[in-house]
Amino acid sequence: MYDYDKIKKDIADASAAMSRIQDRAKEEGRPLTTKEAGIVAELEVAISEERKKLPVSDPLTLQNLGGSLGIKDVRGYALRGPVEAKDHRSLYGAADRYQWEDKSINFFDAVFSGRHHPELIRAAMSETVPSDGGFLVPTEYSEKIHNISLENEIIMPRCFVQPMKSASIKIPAMTIGNHSTSLYGGFTASYTAEAGTIDEASPKTRNMELNAKKLTGLLRFSSELAADIPGGEGQIVQICGKGLAWYRDRAFLKGTGAGQPLGILNAGCTIVVAKESGQREDTLCWENFTKMLGRLHPASFNNSIWIIQVSAIPQLLQLSMAVGTGGNAIPVLSESGGVWKILTRPVIFTEKTEKLGDQGDVILADLSQYVVGLRSEMRFDTSIHVHFTTDELLARLIERHDGQPLWDAPLTLEDGTTTVSPFVTLAAR
């Protein structure tokens, strides 16, 4: 049996390598060299061969949305699929890059100085509030911040990402449907006699709209630290990147949809599995996991992961299931090659879920059914006035994005009663 997670990683790595070669040639204003063209051709073949190993996808997996896997418009702003590279250049291309040219002072030091610098570009972050901006972060810095964030995120590396050129974008989507009456998108079929009448079905479509929501991150530190911050600009980039990862993940998991992304736990398509009768407070049991898996859409199995509150680890390491009449016990949580698994699916432990015992502390998710809209620009600004009496600076980083599931409701199976979804969570105990 193939290791689908490894296959998808290999495809993403090959795609990123191909994009880097093509971007370099475009930046230098030249065609690919013979050697580069050969490498790109080999990578395309490798991607094609790896794709053949993946299972045939249900239409709901949307694996072909936006074009073939691994091969994207190198100019950027093309929809990126779940297994494709989502580094800054893959999303936005190499064009229209704002570079910081002054080698005598870096961008952050120029901002911290509070003095005019000809390369600082102040632009409005909001189309309606011109003062809501800051200094446009040069691409070399925003690229590093985004890529560091991506390395530390759970959701974005595994979902669809739509780079946004404007404050909003509409994405066509299908109504999920009811298998007791029709299939995905309203598809129906029937056997008919020769010259018999065929019942027509109109596709049931809907519009999804992504509206960029503003996320503002704040940094507070002394003026002395700003003048001599450990690690210099690299330290600021690390702080911003890791902070951005934490808040983006939390929004994509728990966002309300009101002025922020719609997180998985608040989505209308997410199924909540009830606790077991008599189950003690703040506990997990084997039946919780088996019943959650039973409500996962079958086509989502190979893409699914468990996202579990980190404080559940002690319980899970002691949790086992009885097998046979001899009383043999098999651990629920297993480890292979450094990857924790439950019921063969990978487990990611995080603090970003709800706390242990609350609804949402355990999530089974196919993140390929989530889409993120992401603006390329970031803004950075400082103020000495807010904490003037303590001689401190307040810095802020502003970024805009949105996110929501591709599903609007669970799917009802052919029996007319059972519902399944790519997103399943556990009720409070």
N, C-alpha and C positions, 0 to 999 in steps of 0.2 A: 504494500500500500504506500502511496506517495505521501511525503510530508508536505502538505499543501502550504503551510506557513513558510517553509523554506523556499518552495517554488515561487511564491509571491514575492518574497524578499529578493530572490535572484532576478526576477523580472524587474522589480523596482531599481535594483542596483544597475542592471544593464541599461535600463531607460535613462537613469541619471548620467551614466558614463557617455551615452550617445548624445544627450543634450549638451553636456559640457564640451564635447568635440565640436558640435555644430555651432554653439554659442561663441566659442573661441574664434572660429573662422569668420563668423559674422562680425564680431567686434573688430577684427583685423581687416575687414573689408575685402575678403578674398574667398575664392571657392575652396572646397575641401581638397587637400592634397591627395595624391593617389593612395598613400598609406592610410590617411584618415578615412577616405571613402571606403577602403577595404575593411577597416575596423568597424565602421558604422554598418556595413553590409553584414559582417559577422555577428554583430550585436542584434541586428534585426532578425537574423536567422535563429539566433539563440533564444530571443524572446518568443518567436513563433513556436519553436520546439517546446519551450517550457509551458506555453499556453495550452498545448495539446494534452498535457498531463493533468490539467485542471478538469474537474467534473463539468459536464454540460450544465449550464446555468439555467435556472428558471428565469422567465422574464423579469421577475421581481428583483433579481440580483443586479439588474441594470449594468452588467459588466461591459456592454458595448456603448453605453451612453457617452456621447461626446467623441466617438472615434475609437480606433483600435487601441489596445493596451500597449503602453510603452512607447508609442510613436506619436508625438504631439507637435503642434505648431510651435516651432522654436521661437517665434516672435512673442510668445507668451499670451496670457489671458485666455487660454483654452481650458475647458473643464478637465480636471485631473481626477483619474479614477482611484479606487481604493488601493491598488497595488502600484501606483505610479509615483515617481519622485515628486515631492512637494517642497523642495528647497526653493529659495527666493527666485533664482534664475529660471527654474522649471515653470514656476507660476507666472512670472512677469516678463521673462525674456531679458535680453541684454540691451534693449533700446531705451532711450529716454532716461538714462542713468544720471543722477545728480552726484557728481564727484566732488569731494573736498580736496582742493588743490594746494592749500597752504601747508607746507611741510614743517614750518616753524612752530606751529601750534595746532593741536588736534581740535576737532569740532566741539567736544565737551568742555575743554578748557576755554574755548572762545565764548561759549554760552555762559559758563560760570563767571567769567571775568566781568560780565555786565557792561562791557564796552562794545561800541560799534565795530563790527567786522564786515567787510564788503562781501564775504562769501556766505554769511548767514542769510537765509531766505525765510522771511516771516510770511506765512500764508494762513488764511482762515481754515480751520478744521471743519467748521460748520457752514453750510451754505446760507444759513439764516442768522448766525451770530458771528460776525467777522472777528470779534475779539476773542473768540473761543479757540484760538489757534496755538501758536508756538512757533518754534523754528523747525523747518522741514529737516528731517534727519537725512544726511547724505546716504546714498544707496549702499555704500560700503559698510556703513554702520547698521542700517536697518536690515540689511542682508544677514549680518552676523547675529543680530538680535533675533530675527525670525528663525534662523537655522538652529540656534541654541534652544529656542523655545520648542521647535519641532522635535528635537532630540529628547526632550523631557515630557512630551505630551502623550496622552493615551488616545484621544479621539482623532485628531487631525491626520496622523499618519495612516489611519485605517479607513477614512471616509472619503467621500467625494469633496473636492474643493473647487469652488468657482471663483477665480480672481475677478474682482469687480472694478470697472472703470468709472462707475457712477454710484450714487448713494443707494440705488435699488436696482434689482434685476429680477425679471420673472422667468421662472423655469416651468415648462410644461410637464405635467405629471398625470398619471392615470388614477382613477378611482379604484381602490383596492378590490371591491366587489364581494360577492357572496357565492361560493362554489355550489350552493344548492340551487342557484338560478343562472349564474353566468360565471365566467372566469375573469381574470385580470383585465381591466380596461373594458369590460362589457362583452368580451368574446363569448359567443355561443356557437354551437354546431349541432347538427342532427343528421340522421340518415334519411334520405328521401328516395322515393321511387322515381323512375325515369319520367321527366317532364313534371315532376311534383313541385309544389310551391315551397320555397325556402323562406323561413322566417328570418327577417332582417334584424340586426342588432347594431345600434349606433355606438361607436366608441364612447366610453364615459371618461371624459377628461376633466382636469381641473388645473388651475394656475397656482403655482407656489410662488410666493414673492419673498425675496431676501432683502431686508432693509438694514443697511449698515448701522450697527449700534456702537456708540462711543464708549470705549473702556479707558479710564484714566487711572494710571498708576502713579503713586506718590513716593518720593524718596526724601527723607529729612536727615541732614547731617551738618556738622559744624563747618564753618568757613575754612578752618584749618585743614579739615579732612578733604574738602573740595579742592584745596590748593595742592594737596599732596596725598591724594587718595591711593591706597595700596593697589598696585597693578595698573594704575592710571586708567586710561580709557577702556582697556580690556576688562577691568573689574566692573565698571559701570555696565558694559555690554552684557557681562555674565549675570549681573543682578537683574537687569531689565529682561533678559531672555528667559531666565528661570522663573521670574515673577509672572511674566506674560503667560508662560506655559501653565502655571498653577491656576490662574484666573480664567484662562480660556477653557481648560478642561472642566473646571467647576461649573462654568456657564453651560457648556455643552451637555453636562450631566444633569444639572439641577436648575438651570435657568427657567424663569417663569414665562418668558415670551413677552413680558411687558417692559419695554425699554431695554431688553436684554435678549439673548438667544433663547429659543425654546429648547430646554434640556430634555433628555430622554425620559427622566423620571416624571416630568409634567406633561408629556405628550399624550394626545388622545389615543394613540395606537398602542401604548404600552400596557401590557397585561400584568395584573397584580395577582400573584398566587397566594392563597390564604394559608395561614399557619395551621399546623396539625392540632387536632383536638387534644387538649391537655398539655400542649407544649409549654415548657417553662419560659419565663421572661428572659429575653436577651440571649436565647439559645438558638443553635442551628442543629438540624437533624438530617439524616440521609434522605428522608421523604421530601424535604424542602427542595433538594437539588433534582431529584428524579421528576417531581411534578413540574418544576420550572422547565426542565428540558422537554417535557411532554407538551408544553404550550409554545415552544419555539417553532417558527415556520420551518418545515423540513428543508427547504432550499437554503435556509440560513445556517444549517448545522456546520458546514465546513468553514464558514467565515466567523463563527461565533467565538466569543471569549467571555470568561467570567470576570467581572469587576467587583471586587469584594473589599469591604472595610478592613483595613490593616489590623485593627484590634481583634478581628475574628481568628487570627492565626493560631493562638493557643488552643482554642476549641477545635479547629479543623485538624490540627496535628494529633489530637486525641480521638477524633471522630472516626468510627469504623462501621462497616456493614457486616452482618453475620451471613455466612455462606454455608449451606448444607446443614446436616443434622449434627455434625461433630462440633459445632460451635466455633469453626474457624472465623477469624475476623480479618477483613481486608480494609486497610486504610482508605478513607474517602479521598484524601489529598495525596497524590502521588507526584514524584519528581523524576524527570528524565532529561539529561543534558542541560541541567540548570533551569529547566522550565517546570513550574508547578502546573498540575492538571487535575481537573475533576471531571469524571465521565468523558475522558479523552480530550476535553477542551482546555486550552491554556487559561491560567488564572493570573490576573494582575491585581496585586494588593495596593491599595491607595487610601489616603485619608480623605479623598475628595467625594466619596459617597456620603450618604447619611450615616449617623453614628450607629453602632451595633445595637440591634433590637428595634430600630426604627424602620419604617417602610423605606426601601431604597438602599439598605446596607449591602444587599447582594443583588447584582444585576447580571443577567445573561443577555448579551447583545451581539447582533451582527452589525458592526459599525459601517459596513458598506451601504447600509440603508439610511445613513445620515449624510447631510450635505452642509458644508460651511461656505459662506460667502466672505471673501477677504479683500479689503482694500490694501493697496501696496504701501501707501504713504504712512509714515509715523511722524509725530511732532514731539519735540522736546523743549522744555522751557524751565526757567528757574525764577525764584523770587526771594529777595532778601527782606521783604517787608513783613511777611506773615509772622516770622519768628525773629524780628529785628532785635528785641531786647535780650535774646539769648545768643545772638551772633551765630544764627544758624541759617542755612539755605533750605528752601523747599523746592525740589525739582519734580517735574511731572512728565510722564510719557503718555501720549495719547495714540490709541490705535482703534480702528473701526472694523467690525466684523458682524456676522450673523450666522445662525445655524438652526436647523430643524430637521426632524426625520422626514424621509421621503414618503412615508406612509401617513395617512390621516386617520386611520382606524384599524383595528385588528381585522384579520380575514376570517370569515365564517366558512368552515369546511362543508363538504357535501352533505354531512349528516344534518346540517341546518342548526346545530346547537354549539358545537365545539369551535372555539376561536383560537387562532394562533397569531403570532407576531414575531418580528425580528427583535423585539425588545420585551423582556420579561423581568419582573422584579418580585421581591418577596415582601409580603405584608408585615406590619409591625407585630412583634411578639411581646 
